[in-house]
Amino acid sequence: MKAVGPALKTVVPALRIRAVNEAPVRETGTYVLYWMIAARRTRWNFALDQAIAWSRSLGKPLVIFEPLRCGYRWASDRLHRFVIEGMAANAADLADVSVTYYPYVEPAAGVGSGLLEALAKKASVVVTDEFPSFFLPRMVSAAGERLGVRLEAVDGNGLLPLRAADRVFKRAVDFRRFLQRTLAPHLLERPEANPLRGATLPAPSTLPATVRRRWPAADLEALLAAGGLAELPIDHAVAPVTEAGGRPAAEGRLDRWVAERRQRYAEGRNDVRRRVTSELSPYLHFGHVSAHQIFAHVVDEEGWNPGQLGDEMRGARSGWWGLSAPAEQFLDQLVTWRELGYNMSAQVPDYDRYESLPPWARATLAEHQRDPRSHVYSLEQFARGETHDELWNAAQNELRRDGIMHNYLRMLWGKKILEWTARPEDALDVMIELNNRFALDGRNPNSYSGIFWCLGRYDRAWGPERPIFGKIRYMSSDSTRRKLDAKAYIAEFGTAQSTLRF
């Protein structure tokens, strides 16, 4: 990419910055525009760091534009409220800071069309978030073609920059081995913890009056009031959850996990009764907390420094970080497994399609496609938790009510959908629909990893060969009950379907 503007002093590693277009930096612009679409937070945010650097370099005010569309697939009261709670938290964080914060919630599909272009006409440069999933890559690419000013996408997705890996990893052990060889220098590259605290920036800018009249800023308080979402054309059958979205809620959950659950994580993370998992995935998905902040909090609590990294380079799950067993297991989930999914979605365009499964998995599923099924359920029966299996129903009820599901049960949930649908392609469609509609952490590279793992991605051919599954790893509800002692879990969620809506 050719030089398009003045030299910039920034704390953001060059590997994390991608010029989306070849348009120039407009030094005569009125402000620097940060188009916040994935890293929806004011702290630990490389994209915000980059926008601040441009603001200082050009001597221009900073405008933070955080929009929420209503026309995306699976838009619902649940997802909207969680995002808007995060917007309200951002508004509070930015109330006494020298920036212009502009939250916009689209009142009807398409009404927000043209807003970004209108804001960009007055901008010197536009910075946005890189996110390799859902509709966001297409949206950013299309914006790059339309805008007449430089658009930069900044990758703050994980500890490893997306472009640090030049290939797709098909097994966790191979990716873990790669991390063990290459991750160490990236651990020293962290976004600013609170970049706007005490920051000296040009005085806030007033947005063009034509923009403010046509696209009024969202009344976040009204939207969060009872019935505040009722007029929006979104799915009102998927109700909000009790857990709040936003940075303070995310940080509170992180603090509680480190202080109260961390030491019990190694032996208890697969126990549905003890609830020792972090339950941070919704906040990671919506960008209310970053992997860098989680990592820093965990290792600081452990008194760790990069010199404790071991010489383990064989892809082993533990013994490399130089941390306690609970912390090592947690970081394997946060770093290895989470970022493995980002590696796939960033480099494989059809990561969410059946054809992206390994050839062996598609072959063995095809060989057993005509095997008789003891039960075949419709999407609606699955959604309502109306199968013959009370443990599966309980897991689906938790997903539908709370927007989350225990990690171990999510594996069983997917395996049984494969077993109870006529074709494996149908099973994938059901899993994606239920997960993306109800799960707060759906529509995410990591959630697609979990879904596709149920069908053989990141796994290997197993034996003995079974009906329907072929060589795909098998799980049974009976063995899961014994392993998890799920009686209390079924008692809590197994009879909830009569009070829930689909």
C-alpha positions in Angstrom: 0.0 0.0 0.0 1.5 3.3 -1.0 2.0 6.2 1.4 -1.3 8.2 1.8 -0.6 10.8 4.4 1.7 12.1 7.1 3.8 9.9 9.2 2.0 8.7 12.3 3.4 8.0 15.8 1.2 5.2 17.1 1.4 2.5 19.8 -0.5 0.1 17.6 1.7 -2.6 15.9 1.8 -2.2 12.2 0.7 -5.9 11.7 -2.6 -4.9 13.3 -3.4 -2.0 10.9 -4.9 -2.6 7.5 -5.6 0.1 5.0 -9.0 -0.8 3.6 -8.7 1.6 0.6 -6.1 3.7 -1.1 -7.9 7.0 -0.4 -5.7 9.7 1.1 -5.7 11.2 4.6 -7.6 14.5 4.3 -5.6 16.9 6.4 -8.2 19.6 5.8 -10.9 17.5 7.4 -12.8 18.6 10.5 -12.2 15.6 12.8 -10.9 12.1 13.1 -13.7 9.5 12.9 -13.6 6.3 14.9 -16.4 4.0 13.5 -16.8 1.6 16.4 -18.5 -1.6 15.2 -16.8 -4.5 17.1 -14.5 -3.3 19.8 -17.3 -1.6 21.6 -15.3 -0.3 24.6 -13.3 2.7 25.7 -10.4 0.8 27.2 -7.8 -1.8 26.1 -8.8 -1.0 22.5 -6.1 -0.8 19.7 -8.5 0.8 17.3 -9.2 3.6 19.8 -5.5 4.0 20.3 -5.0 4.4 16.6 -7.8 7.0 16.4 -6.3 9.0 19.3 -2.9 8.9 17.6 -4.4 10.3 14.4 -6.2 13.0 16.4 -3.0 14.1 18.1 -0.9 13.9 14.9 -3.4 15.9 12.8 -4.5 18.2 15.6 -8.1 17.3 14.9 -10.9 16.5 17.4 -12.0 12.8 17.8 -15.5 11.7 17.0 -16.5 8.2 18.2 -19.4 7.0 16.1 -21.0 3.8 17.5 -24.0 2.6 15.3 -26.4 -0.3 15.7 -28.2 -1.6 12.7 -31.6 -3.3 12.9 -31.6 -5.1 9.6 -29.0 -7.7 10.4 -30.1 -11.4 10.6 -31.1 -12.5 14.1 -31.6 -8.9 15.4 -33.6 -9.2 18.6 -34.5 -7.6 21.9 -31.8 -9.7 23.5 -29.0 -8.7 21.3 -30.1 -5.1 20.9 -30.4 -4.5 24.6 -27.0 -6.0 25.4 -25.4 -3.8 22.8 -27.3 -0.7 23.9 -26.3 -1.3 27.5 -22.7 -1.2 26.3 -23.4 2.0 24.4 -24.8 3.6 27.6 -21.6 2.5 29.5 -19.5 4.1 26.7 -21.6 7.3 26.9 -20.9 7.4 30.7 -17.2 6.8 30.2 -16.9 9.6 27.6 -19.1 12.1 29.3 -16.2 14.1 30.8 -13.7 13.4 28.0 -12.6 15.7 25.2 -14.3 13.6 22.4 -17.6 13.7 20.6 -19.5 10.4 21.2 -22.3 9.8 18.7 -24.4 6.6 19.4 -26.9 5.8 16.7 -29.6 3.1 16.8 -31.3 2.6 13.5 -35.1 2.9 13.9 -35.9 0.9 10.7 -34.0 -1.2 8.3 -32.1 1.0 5.8 -32.7 4.4 7.6 -29.1 4.6 8.6 -27.9 4.2 5.0 -25.6 7.1 4.0 -24.8 8.1 7.6 -21.2 6.8 7.5 -20.6 8.5 4.2 -22.0 11.8 5.5 -19.7 11.7 8.6 -16.7 10.7 6.5 -17.1 13.7 4.2 -15.9 15.9 7.1 -13.3 13.4 8.4 -9.5 13.5 7.9 -9.3 9.8 8.4 -11.7 7.0 9.4 -10.6 4.2 11.8 -12.7 1.1 12.4 -12.5 -2.4 14.0 -11.4 -5.5 12.1 -13.7 -8.4 12.9 -13.5 -11.5 10.7 -17.0 -12.8 11.0 -20.7 -12.3 10.3 -21.6 -9.4 8.0 -18.8 -7.0 9.3 -16.0 -7.9 6.8 -18.4 -7.3 3.8 -19.6 -4.0 5.4 -16.1 -2.7 6.0 -15.0 -3.7 2.5 -18.0 -1.9 0.9 -17.4 1.2 3.0 -13.8 1.3 1.8 -15.0 1.5 -1.8 -17.5 4.3 -1.0 -15.5 6.6 1.2 -13.2 9.2 -0.3 -11.0 9.3 2.7 -8.5 6.8 4.2 -10.2 3.9 6.0 -8.1 1.8 8.4 -9.3 -1.4 10.0 -7.5 -2.2 13.3 -7.2 -5.8 14.6 -7.7 -6.0 18.3 -9.3 -9.5 18.3 -6.7 -11.5 20.1 -3.2 -11.8 21.6 -1.9 -13.0 18.2 -2.5 -10.5 15.3 -4.7 -12.1 12.7 -2.0 -11.6 10.0 0.8 -13.1 12.1 -0.3 -16.6 10.9 0.2 -17.2 7.2 -1.9 -20.4 7.1 -5.0 -22.0 8.4 -4.5 -24.4 11.3 -6.7 -27.5 11.2 -5.8 -28.9 14.6 -5.5 -27.2 18.0 -2.2 -28.9 18.7 -0.7 -27.4 15.5 -1.9 -23.9 16.3 -0.7 -24.3 19.9 2.7 -25.3 18.7 2.8 -22.2 16.4 1.8 -20.0 19.4 4.5 -21.4 21.5 7.1 -20.5 18.9 5.8 -17.1 17.9 3.5 -15.5 20.5 6.0 -14.2 23.0 6.9 -10.9 21.4 3.2 -10.1 20.8 2.5 -10.4 24.5 4.5 -7.3 25.1 2.3 -5.3 22.7 -0.8 -4.3 24.7 -3.4 -1.6 24.0 -3.6 1.3 26.5 -5.6 0.3 29.5 -7.4 3.7 29.7 -6.2 5.8 26.8 -8.5 8.7 27.3 -7.8 9.2 31.0 -6.0 12.5 31.3 -5.6 12.7 27.5 -5.1 16.1 25.9 -7.0 16.2 22.6 -8.4 19.1 20.5 -11.7 20.4 21.7 -14.7 18.3 20.7 -16.2 18.8 17.3 -19.9 19.6 16.6 -21.3 17.2 14.0 -22.9 18.7 10.9 -26.4 20.0 11.5 -27.7 18.1 8.5 -26.4 14.8 9.9 -27.9 15.5 13.4 -31.3 16.3 11.9 -31.5 13.4 9.6 -30.0 10.8 11.9 -30.6 11.9 15.5 -28.4 10.4 18.2 -30.0 7.6 20.1 -31.8 8.3 23.3 -30.2 5.4 25.1 -32.1 5.9 28.4 -35.4 5.7 26.5 -34.3 2.6 24.6 -33.4 0.8 27.8 -36.6 1.7 29.6 -39.5 -0.8 29.7 -40.9 -1.2 26.2 -38.1 0.9 24.8 -37.4 -1.5 22.0 -41.0 -2.3 21.1 -41.1 -0.1 18.0 -37.9 -1.4 16.5 -38.4 -4.0 13.7 -36.5 -6.7 15.4 -37.3 -10.1 16.9 -39.2 -9.4 20.1 -39.8 -13.1 20.9 -36.1 -13.4 22.0 -36.3 -11.6 25.3 -33.4 -9.7 27.0 -31.4 -11.6 29.6 -30.9 -10.5 33.2 -27.1 -10.0 32.8 -26.2 -6.5 31.7 -24.0 -5.7 28.8 -21.2 -3.2 28.7 -17.7 -2.6 30.0 -18.5 -2.3 33.8 -20.5 -5.6 33.7 -17.7 -7.3 31.8 -15.0 -6.1 34.2 -17.1 -7.1 37.2 -17.5 -10.6 35.9 -13.7 -10.8 35.1 -12.9 -9.6 38.7 -15.2 -12.1 40.2 -13.7 -15.0 38.1 -10.2 -14.1 39.1 -11.0 -13.6 42.8 -13.5 -16.3 43.3 -13.4 -19.0 40.6 -9.9 -19.1 39.2 -8.4 -21.5 41.6 -11.3 -24.0 41.1 -11.2 -23.8 37.3 -8.9 -26.7 36.5 -11.0 -29.4 38.3 -14.4 -27.8 38.0 -14.8 -26.2 34.6 -16.8 -29.2 33.3 -19.1 -29.3 36.3 -22.5 -27.8 35.6 -23.2 -27.3 39.3 -20.1 -25.4 40.4 -20.2 -22.7 37.7 -16.4 -21.9 37.7 -16.2 -20.8 34.0 -15.7 -17.1 33.4 -18.8 -16.7 31.3 -17.0 -13.8 29.5 -17.7 -15.0 25.9 -20.7 -12.6 25.4 -18.6 -9.6 26.5 -15.7 -10.7 24.3 -18.0 -11.1 21.3 -19.6 -7.7 21.6 -16.2 -6.1 22.4 -17.1 -5.0 25.9 -13.9 -6.6 27.1 -10.7 -7.5 25.3 -8.6 -10.6 25.4 -5.6 -8.4 26.3 -7.3 -7.1 29.4 -8.4 -10.6 30.5 -4.9 -11.9 29.9 -3.3 -9.0 31.8 -5.6 -9.4 34.8 -5.0 -13.2 35.0 -1.2 -13.1 34.7 -0.9 -10.1 37.0 -2.8 -11.9 39.7 -0.4 -14.8 39.2 2.6 -12.6 39.5 3.8 -13.7 36.1 6.2 -12.1 33.6 7.2 -13.2 30.1 10.4 -14.7 31.3 8.4 -17.5 32.8 7.4 -18.8 29.4 8.7 -22.4 29.1 10.6 -24.0 26.3 7.7 -26.3 25.5 7.3 -26.2 21.7 5.4 -29.5 21.1 1.9 -28.2 21.4 1.2 -29.5 24.9 -1.7 -27.9 26.7 0.2 -27.1 29.9 3.7 -26.4 31.1 4.4 -23.6 28.7 3.0 -20.5 30.3 4.7 -21.1 33.7 1.5 -20.5 35.6 -0.7 -22.4 37.9 -2.8 -25.3 36.5 -6.1 -23.4 36.6 -4.5 -20.4 34.8 -2.9 -22.6 32.2 -6.1 -24.3 31.4 -8.0 -21.0 31.2 -5.4 -19.5 28.8 -5.6 -22.5 26.6 -9.3 -21.7 26.1 -8.9 -17.9 25.9 -5.9 -18.0 23.5 -5.5 -21.4 21.7 -9.1 -22.4 21.2 -10.6 -18.9 20.8 -8.0 -17.6 18.4 -8.0 -20.9 16.5 -11.5 -19.9 15.3 -10.4 -16.4 14.4 -7.6 -17.9 12.4 -10.1 -19.9 10.4 -12.7 -17.2 9.8 -10.0 -14.6 8.8 -8.6 -16.9 6.1 -11.4 -19.2 4.9 -14.3 -17.3 3.2 -16.7 -20.3 3.6 -15.8 -20.9 7.3 -19.6 -21.0 8.1 -20.6 -23.5 5.4 -20.8 -27.3 5.4 -18.2 -27.5 2.6 -15.5 -26.1 4.9 -15.5 -29.3 7.0 -12.5 -31.6 6.6 -12.8 -34.0 3.7 -12.7 -37.1 6.0 -15.6 -35.7 8.0 -17.8 -35.0 5.0 -16.9 -38.4 3.6 -17.8 -40.4 6.7 -21.0 -38.4 7.2 -22.0 -39.0 3.6 -21.5 -42.7 4.1 -23.9 -42.8 7.0 -26.4 -40.2 5.8 -29.0 -42.9 5.1 -28.6 -44.6 8.5 -32.0 -44.8 10.3 -32.6 -42.2 13.0 -34.4 -43.1 16.2 -35.8 -39.5 16.3 -36.0 -36.7 13.8 -37.1 -33.3 15.1 -38.1 -30.0 13.4 -36.3 -26.7 14.0 -39.3 -25.6 16.1 -39.2 -28.7 18.3 -35.5 -28.2 18.8 -35.9 -24.5 19.6 -38.6 -25.2 22.2 -36.7 -28.0 23.9 -39.3 -30.6 22.9 -37.2 -33.7 22.4 -37.3 -37.0 24.3 -34.1 -36.2 26.1 -34.5 -34.1 29.3 -30.8 -33.2 29.5 -30.8 -31.9 26.0 -34.0 -30.0 26.6 -32.5 -28.4 29.7 -29.4 -27.3 27.8 -31.6 -25.7 25.1 -33.8 -24.1 27.7 -30.8 -22.5 29.4 -29.7 -21.2 26.0 -33.1 -19.8 25.2 -33.7 -18.2 28.6 -30.2 -17.0 29.5 -28.4 -16.7 26.2 -25.6 -18.9 27.3 -25.0 -22.6 27.7 -22.5 -24.5 29.8 -19.5 -25.3 27.6 -19.5 -29.0 28.1 -23.2 -29.3 27.4 -22.8 -27.3 24.3 -20.8 -30.2 22.8 -23.5 -32.7 23.7 -26.2 -30.3 22.4 -24.5 -30.2 18.9 -23.8 -34.0 18.8 -27.5 -34.8 19.5 -28.7 -32.4 16.8 -26.6 -34.3 14.4 -28.1 -37.6 15.6 -31.7 -36.3 15.4 -31.8 -34.6 12.0 -32.3 -36.3 8.6 -29.0 -35.0 7.1 -25.8 -33.6 8.5 -26.3 -30.4 6.4 -29.7 -30.0 8.2 -27.9 -30.5 11.6 -25.5 -27.7 10.8 -28.4 -25.4 9.8 -30.2 -26.1 13.0 -27.1 -25.5 15.2 -26.3 -22.2 13.5 -29.9 -21.0 13.6 -30.4 -21.8 17.3 -27.0 -20.6 18.4 -27.1 -17.4 16.5 -30.6 -16.6 17.4 -30.4 -17.2 21.1 -26.8 -17.1 22.2 -25.2 -13.8 23.2 -21.9 -15.1 21.9 -23.3 -16.4 18.6 -22.3 -15.0 15.2 -18.7 -15.3 16.4 -15.6 -17.2 15.1 -15.3 -19.0 18.4 -19.0 -20.1 18.4 -18.6 -21.4 14.8 -15.6 -23.4 16.0 -17.8 -25.1 18.6 -20.5 -25.8 16.1 -18.2 -27.2 13.5 -16.3 -29.2 16.1 -19.4 -31.3 16.6 -19.1 -32.3 12.9 -15.4 -33.0 12.8 -13.5 -29.7 12.5 -10.4 -29.5 14.6 -10.9 -33.2 15.4 -9.8 -36.4 13.8 -11.4 -39.6 12.7 -12.4 -41.7 15.7 -13.3 -45.3 16.2 -15.3 -47.4 16.5 -17.4 -46.3 13.5 -21.0 -45.7 14.6 -24.3 -45.3 12.8 -25.1 -41.8 11.7 -21.8 -40.4 13.1 -19.4 -42.7 11.2 -16.0 -41.7 12.4 -17.1 -38.4 14.0 -16.6 -38.3 17.8 -19.7 -39.5 19.6 -21.2 -38.3 22.8 -24.2 -39.8 24.8 -26.6 -38.1 27.2 -26.3 -41.0 29.6 -22.5 -40.8 29.9 -22.7 -37.0 30.2 -25.3 -37.3 33.0 -22.9 -39.6 34.9 -19.9 -37.4 34.3 -21.6 -34.1 35.2 -24.1 -35.3 37.8 -26.7 -33.3 35.9 -29.7 -33.9 38.2 -29.6 -30.4 39.7 -29.1 -28.9 36.2 -32.1 -30.7 34.8 -34.2 -29.7 37.9 -33.3 -26.0 37.2 -33.8 -25.9 33.4 -35.7 -29.1 32.5 -39.2 -27.7 33.1 -38.7 -24.1 31.9 -40.0 -24.5 28.4 -43.6 -23.7 29.3 -42.6 -20.1 30.3 -40.3 -19.4 27.4 -41.1 -18.0 24.0 -39.9 -19.0 20.5 
